[in-house]
């Protein structure tokens, strides 16, 4: 799925739509340059899950867990991590095995972290806003992408 999103609010709306159809066990990788909208998308995802309150960038806390929606959301940011031992301290593997949704910003810094079956969300700057490419890498997330297209 490939679309151009004109505004931050429209990007949040896309995340919201995903949050409405996502199921437990989903793993979502959010990639793109600084300021491309990864956190904005995650805020919409959280809202679509029914999570209320602020959803700040986890750049400095690294992982935030939200339990107030229909599914638990783990939102992680790997930008500042420098090595595998720092990643191991975050216990993201446990989150990936739990019954919730995991959204990881900068997953490309640790390519083996997310499961083979996941949804990759690539955000790029575009003259008309943001260019968003959603790619399912396995059957569970292909079904998720079909529900999103709905």
Buried (B, 14 or more C-beta within 10 A) or exposed (E): BEEEBEEBEBBBBBBBBBBBBBEEBBBBBBBBEEEBBBBBBBBBBBBBBBBEEEBEBBBEEBBBEBEEBBBBBBBBBBBEBEEEEEBEEBEBEEBBEBEBBBBBBBBBBBEEBBBEBBBBBBBBEEEEBBBBBBBBBBEBBEEBBEEBEE
